[in-house]
Amino acid sequence: MKNSFSFPYLRRVIVPSLLLVGRGAPLLLYPQTGGTAAAQSAVPDWAQPGSPTHKQIPPPADFHRPPRTVDTAIGLFEGESDIGSAVVPGSATYDPSTKQYTINSAGYNVWYTRDEFRFLWKKMSGDFSLAADATFPNPNGYNDRKAILIVRQSLDDDSKEAMVAEHGTGMIHLAQRPERGTLITDMQYRFGGVLAKVMAKRIGLEKRSDSIAMFVSLRGEPMHQLGPPVSLHFTEPFYVGIGFCSHLPDKSDTAVLSNVVLENSAGNVR
């Protein structure tokens, strides 16, 4: 693993003032408009997506960036954040007539020890049921892009979390980061997409005490739990919501999540 990061990568970041590297000394950031166009678009090798000639790897252990947050309600959610502050700022809109959230986001991944994605969130306590239809308008997006339903302890890029993710290929899985700053792990019952020749119609996430489970409807049948739950404790309040990551560190893509259900109780994934 490369134990360094690229200063040109940081030039693209828009944050109020400082970046904390290694949770210690502050590092002043250059404005997004500074430097050459080539410098502004540069990203470190570890953030590049996988290809026949490149393997994406976890970020350096000391690489962190604070979120960009808008505390304005959007549909069911209280606010939205660019978790990990991808070099291209994200955005989101809600159309109440179609009940659709359109999320635009860059971001190298929601995986490893830190994340980069656009997150629409609500602070919650207790149990919850969350479900949505997820689609990708761009048929040519990166195959590992992710539309996600997620619960996170905080808005930090390395937060404890559990999520259901639907990939651009249709693969779905339940994954968790059991503690802050640790590697994501996922249950080995990945299902959907090219594995099953079907894109899931609807995905869901349920928290019942410390038990967190994935739900799915493949072709419009009633939602049903897929696989065993994971056990993960969150201190209240925590953040629950929907999000999207293009899996491209400097290029935005779009996901549409519609017919979102968010209830402050278990047993209501539908």
Steps between C-alpha positions, in 0.01 A plus 500: 500500500629845412541699822470844347249721328494746214485873571337567160217274614446729796478812282161388377350483849254764619479512879459790739864523609719210604565137425599285795754244391553210736256663744789726596670798340282718274594542135384814318322424174546673167181636338332294233581759234873503571765326289477360148207303365716187494597550865138554605386173342787286628420225750734258676548151362322334790179687415491394135238234418597145417584416140696235308815699578421637845377369835328738738639474853402639842595863568795591722410460866548871569292632208177667612284791388204655685154491340330784317155524657177683416258506794192548282215252487455303178193276486506263798853601597635777724816575307758380250876465504792423273656235722877507447473813281560353155690735270177571306222624732180298495137611487149363540142593415161367604189497282192452722277432198703190404641430849847483347833603649761570232851481645808617312835401646861428422709307752752219472308251718285421802729230630840439662568728801333821373222604264423757232131537408198732510288418805141612569445441870273521801611477864318215669490284812359154560389266222431591140380363166640647177424398140527643149501421130843577352577567133794638301400731213843484334543152346873554458598579859776315681389148587584530872304823560273461802154617599478440872270487802715563803521562874810685625617605844627836371571705188874430523644325196612200709183460708360173629221398263279229353358517150313326224657588166372442149782516245483617141507136390206423731697314765365565850653429838493583870827649629628654821789701641486367855712775654622840393796482264484124445460317171151434363394137503205351314298184530601244239151451357529768233203467275342665200620657178707279272490226765123460470432671165267747674513852644326520837174694485539625859748484788455550874689537827358429846639567848345299782694576819861411401391268217522649151360311202470533123168469318431465129226473240646364178199524270237687701409224746458601868826606664676214676817468704802372309763321707577533871529840671816655636532608864618858546433748781450870427501774763189717474439714306644365177455588132270304267447566132571443134803575287697447184864469393617502135814300589692757295699742716462803273190425289137527603229253409133475600272263687126536550343362818122505503204396715719532808354365824660607830324397820625532858417136576603152387273276294389769254733435205262504203 
